[in-house]
Amino acid sequence: MSWFLEVKTVVLLHCDQVVGVKPPSQVLSTEYHLGLLKAKLAKYRAQLLEPSKSPAAKGEGFDVMKSGDARVALIGFPSVGKSTFLSLMTSTASEAASYEFTTLTCIPGVIEYKGANIQLLDLPGIIEGAAQGKGRGRQVIAVARTADVVIMMLDATKGEVQRALLEKELESVGIRLNKSKPNIYFKPKKGGGISFNSTVTLTQCSEKLVQLILHEYKIFNAEVLFREDCSPDEFIDVIVGNRVYMPCLYVYNKIDQISMEEVDRLARRPHSVVISCGMKLNLDYLLEKLWEYLALTCIYTKKRGQRPDFTDAIILRKGASVEHVCHRIHRSLASQFKYALVWGTSTKYSPQRVGLTHMMEHEDVIQIVKK
């Protein structure tokens, strides 16, 4: 731990030095040095957060089988209303009380919405220092990494402080909320040195800084192509390769305890929804936003000479093709596929005869004809 604190102190000292006005060459060298220190910190932090591999370190985990069409993780500090929310949205009863740490293990529930079964996981409340294992934080964060969407439940009376702390904990273990994966091509090689190219003008990284960061990770032969102007932190994420990029909804609960002006301010923040579990306010809108963030599509099937079956939808990710529908129905159907008739918004006219590459849209109806 001491070496980690020493490196952190060095970084803070260098950050203080950057504030003063310096000649361009000195500022440039300081930027290189800061980029190198960021790489060192990311490497040491990863070592620090690695769980002990000794048999004595094993503990009870939250091994919940993934079911349904999507998985949503409900995380937040103790006593923000996660268990109450689970009980309201699903048929699962999760114990709720006015004291902290009422929920001590992962409790799954199922939200039935627009024909889809969405698995909702009520995770125990996490505290500051969860990434280091405090308060069962490691198990909670490990489950959150497997989710399709994270709902971060916050107390509207102290939401800003809670949000900053939770984002810091998730960031430190490689979970990137509402961010897209950096558009950087990176491939280690066996020889030939470091090949560096970019298709855009880079303002945050340079070839020298990229080489310094790669050398810190003992990588001396690689191919690097920047397709967007990324920061050193984003390039480090690409090298490490275990980062998880997922959408997150910030849900502010207990809005009945704050002023209307504060409710309006919180509701206008990006990726935010305001609710009250106690008074059952705005829960319908939250479900709509959750569906939007999950990016799911309902596809209905139709047999020849019969009406479409609207009782049993096929749930797929947005951007699914006819081939994906075939694989969902039966693994051998795509090899026997001749053509499909599609009714819906994805077609120019209904029905339209399409092939395997046709992209389906929400609530389309499909009839598949085999060879």
N, C-alpha and C positions, 0 to 999 in steps of 0.2 A: 504493500500500500504506500510506503514511503516514497518509492521511485515514482509512483503515479502522481503524488502530491508535488514532488519536485518538478516534474515535467509541466504540470498545471501552473505552478508558480512562474516558471520560465515563460510560458505563453502569456500570462497576465502581464508580466514585466514588459515583454515585447509589444503587447497591445498598447500599453501606456506610452511607449516610445513613439509609436506611429502617429500619435495625436499631434505632436509638434510639427512645425514646418521644416521640411528637409529637402535637400537637393534631389532631383529626379533619380539619379543613380542610386542614392542611399535608400530612397523610398522603394525602388525596384528590388534592391537586395533584401530589404526588410520583408517585402511581399513574398519573395522566394523562401525566406527563412520561416515566415508564418505558415506558408503552404506545407513546408517540410514538417513543422511542429504539429500541424493538423493531422498529417499522416501518422506521425509517431503517437499522438494522442488516440487516434482511432484504433491503432494496433494495440496499444496498451489497455485501452478500455475494453476491447474485445477479450483480451487475456484475463482482465480483472473480472469480467462478467461471466466467464466460462464456469459452469457448475463443476464442483469437485467430482472426480471420477471414482472416488473410493466407494466401496459398498456401503459404508456407514452413512454416506450422504444421501442415500435414497430415502424418499418420503412419499407420502400419498399424493398422487396426481389427480388431474381432472380428465380422465379418459372417457370422453363422451363420443359415442358413435355418430358420425355425420349422417344426417338423414334429411329428407325433404329436398326441395329444389334449390335452396340457398341457406346459408348460415349467417346469422347476425350475432355479434358479441356485444353484450351490454356491460360496459365498464364504467367505473366512477368511484368516488370516495364513499366511505361508509355513510349510511343514512341520507342518501340523496333521493331515494324513491325507486330504486331498481326493482326490488321485489314486488312492490305495489304495482309497478308498470307491467311486470310479467303476469301478475294475477289478473290485471285488467285486459290485457291483449290476448291471453291464451286461456285455455281451460286448466292450466297447471296452477296449483296453489303454492306460492312461495311464502315462507314465514316472514312477516313484516312486523317490526316493533320500533319503538322510539329510541332504543339504544343501538350503539354501533356494533358492527360485525354480527348481525343477526344471521346472515347467510354465511356458512363456513365452507361450503363446497359448491360445485357448479350444478345449477338446476336448469334442465332444458325444458322448453315449451314449444308449441307449434302455433304460428299465426296462419290462419287460413284466409287468404286474400286473393281475389281475382283468379280463383282456381288453382293457386299455387300454395304449397305448404312450405312456410318459411320457418326454419328452426331458430328459435331465440334462446340464447344462453345467458342466464342470470349468473354472473360471476361474483365472487366475494369482493367486497370493497378493497381497493388498493390504497396504499399510503405512500407518502414521500419516501423514496429509497426502495421502492418495489423492485426496481431493476437489479438491485444488489441482493434481493431475496427476502426483504422485510415483509412481514404480513402475508406470506404465501404469494408474494408478488410475481415470482418467476413462473409459477404454474398458471396464474391468471393471464400473464402476458403471452405465454406459450399457446394457450387456447385462442387468444385474440389474434395471433398470427395466422390461424387456420380459417378465420372468418372471411366472408365476402364483403361485409360492411361492418364497421364499428359504430355503435351508438354510444357516444360519450355523454352519460347522464350527469348533469351539473345542477347544483343548488343555485337558483336564480339570485339568492341573497348574497352569495359569495362566488359567483360563477367565474369571474375573471381570474382570481387566484387559483382556483381549482383547475381551470382549463390550462393555464400556463404550466402548472406542476405535472399534470397528466401528460401533456404533450412532450415535456422534457423526459419523463420516464419512458414513454414509448419510443421517442427519438433515439434514446441511448441504447435501445436493444434492436434497432434497425427497422422499426415500423415507421413508414413515411405516410402521413395522413394527407389526403387530398392533393397528392403530388403525382406527377407522371414520371415514369422511368426516364433517366437522362438519355438523350439520343446520342450515345457514344458507342462506336464499335470498338471492342477491345478483345484481342486474341493473343495469348501468350504463344511464343514460338520456341523452337529448340536452338535456333541460331539466327544470325543476320542482324543483331542489334535491335534498336528501337526505331520503328518506322512511324513517323508522325505526320498526319495530314489533317486539314480542316476544310469544310465547305462553307464556313461562315467566318466573319471577323471575330476573333476572340479578344475579349476585354478583361477576362478574369484569370485565364490560364495561358501559359506560353509553353513552347516546346521544352525549354530548360526546366520549368517547374514540373511539367509532366514527367520528365526523366528523373528528376530528384525524388518525386513521390514514388515512382516505380522502383527506383533503386532502394528506397526505404523498405519496400516489400520484397526485396531480393529478386526483382524481376529485371533482367538485363536484355531480354529478347522478346519483343512483342510488337504487335501492329495496333496502332491507335488512330481512330478517325473520329473527329468531333463534327457532328452534324448540327449542333446548336451551341450557343454560347453558355457553357456550363462553368460552375464554380469549382474550386479544388475539392470541396466537400462532396459534390456530386460525382466527381471523377473517382474519389476514394470509394464511394458507394458502389460504383461499377466494378472496381478492382476487387473489393471484398465479395460482392456477388450474392450475399444472403439477405439483402434488403427486401422488405415486403411493402409494396405500394398499394394502398387500399383507400376507398372512399370512407369518409367519416361524417356522421351527422352529430352536431353539437346540440343536445336537447336540454334546454333550461327548464327544470321543474320548479314547482312552488311559486308560480308567477302570481298567485293570489296573495302573496305576502309582500309584493313590491308595488311601486307606483305604476300608473299607466305609461308615463313617459319612459320609465326604465324598461318596461315590457316592449314598447315600440323600438327602443334603441337596440335591445337584444335581438328582436325579431328581424331587424334589418341587417344584421351581421351575416356575412357569407356562410353558407352551410349550416345555418342555425334554425332551430324550431323551438318555440316557447309552448309549454304545456303546464297543466296542473293535474296531477294524478288524483289528488284529494277531491277536486271538484269536477274531474273528468272533462277538462277543457282542451280543445284543439287536438285530440287524439286521432281523429279522422284525417286531418291534414298531415300529421306525422306519418301515418300509413301511406299516404299518397307520395310523400317525399322519399320514404324508404323504398317503395316500389321503383321510383325513378332512379335512385342510387344503385339499386340492385341490377337495373337494366335487364329485366326479364321480359320474355315474349310468350304469349299464349298462342299455340297453333292448334286448330281443330281439324279432325280428319273426317273424310267422307267416303263411303263405299259407293260403288257404281249403282245407280238406280235408287239410292236411298238418301234421306235427308242427312245433313251434317250432324255429328254427335257433339252437342255443346255441353254435355255433362262431364266429359273427361278430356281435359286439354293436355297437350304436350307442352311442357314448360322448358324453354330454351333461353340461352343468352341472346341479347340483342345482336343482330348481325349474323344470325344463324342462316345457313343455306338449306336447300332441299335435301342435300346429302346428309346434313346433321339430323334432319327429321327422319330420314331412312334408317340411320344408325340407331336412333332412339327407339324406333318401332321394332326393328330386328336387325341384327348384325349382318345378315346375308342379303338384306333387301336391296342395298345399293348395287350389288353385283348383278341382280336380276332386273334392275330398273330400266324401263323403256322411256317413259316420259311421265310428267305429272300435270294435272289440271289444278290451277290455283284461282281462288276467288278472294278478293280483298284489296287493300290499299297498295300492295306491292306490285300490282299488275296494271297495265294500261287499259285492259278490258277484262270482263269476267264472263266465262272462265278463260284463262290464258294458258296455253300449252307451254311448259317450261322444262328446262333440263336441271341437272344436279347442282349447277352453280348459281341458280336463281336465289336471290336473297329474300327471305321471308320477313314479314312485318307483323306487328301485334294484331291478334284476332283474325289472321288469314285462315282460310279453309283450303285443305289440300286433298286431292284424290290421286293416288299413285297407281300407275298402270305398269304391270310387269311384262317382261318379254314373253 
